[in-house]
Amino acid sequence: MKNTGHKLWVLLLVLALCAVAGCAQKSTGKKSPTPTPEAPKTKEVSVAVYYLKFSAEDAYLVREVHKIKTAKDTRIAAVEELIQGTPTTPGATTVIPLGTKVLGLKVDKGLATVDFSREVLKANVGSAGEALGIQSIVNTLTEFPGIERVSFTVEGKVDEQTRDWWGHVGLYDQPFKRNISAVWEPVIWVTSPQPGDKVSSPLKVTGTARVFEATVNLRVLDKDGNKLAETHTMATAGAPERGLFEATIEFPKPSSAQGYVEVFWYSPKDGSELDKVRVPVKF
């Protein structure tokens, strides 16, 4: 009986302590802190963007690869680079008005719809500038896998003012498809391999060129510049048109872990190597 009384006393003591702790917690009114959502991580990415260039006789597009830091969807960041970025090609210029915001981007079955703020309609360009300005956005977005066509909206809709766009070509025929025929600079760019890629023999090299008689030359070098192999191929079109090229090149096992892939064309006048692109790779 004495043992039973002792147990009862201990139980009452425990209940009393729990009650006091509960009251103390209630009296403070404090709640457990809510976890703060993690901010999106900033990443450095390379994006291909297309700017306009006007000469005394012509207007055309130039392609540039920019490294940017962003926490956003890379596709949106690329369009923002068209608005806010600084072209590196002498004479190249932006066409989308500063202050324009990218309000959204959605992709459905290959169709990307990019939504702009109304500031986008303030551009003042001629018909050539309007057509190329539209194509600059389209070409930038179709660099991304899964995007084949592009449409524009302004603040979520296409009203009459939006359909007129910049007053000349308009959006009457959208969606728009990729078209690099008006991209004159650079003369050559390589789409594969990309800088830093690990490669082996046989190596497939792809890209686009705007060269005389469509003849494109390729070579593989070790890290010291020693030639391992060289070949040539034909683009699908020659200058003044732009063509696609693809070639497979075999090379012996290099003694170094790094090297280069070079793509260029030979001058028919003096045999010099022109418009050379050098891509650093790993073997």
HULIN-V129528 format. One record per helix or strand of 2 or more residues. SS is the DSSP state (@ for helix, = for strand). FROM is the first residue (numbers start at 1). LEN is the number of residues. If there is no record, write none. Layout:
# HULIN-V129528
ss->SS from->FROM len->LEN
ss->SS from->FROM len->LEN
This chain:
# HULIN-V129528
ss->@ from->2 len->27
ss->= from->43 len->12
ss->= from->59 len->12
ss->@ from->74 len->11
ss->= from->92 len->2
ss->= from->102 len->7
ss->= from->111 len->6
ss->@ from->118 len->5
ss->@ from->127 len->15
ss->= from->149 len->6
ss->@ from->160 len->5
ss->= from->176 len->2
ss->= from->183 len->3
ss->= from->188 len->5
ss->= from->203 len->7
ss->@ from->212 len->3
ss->= from->215 len->8
ss->= from->227 len->8
ss->= from->243 len->7
ss->= from->258 len->9
ss->= from->273 len->10
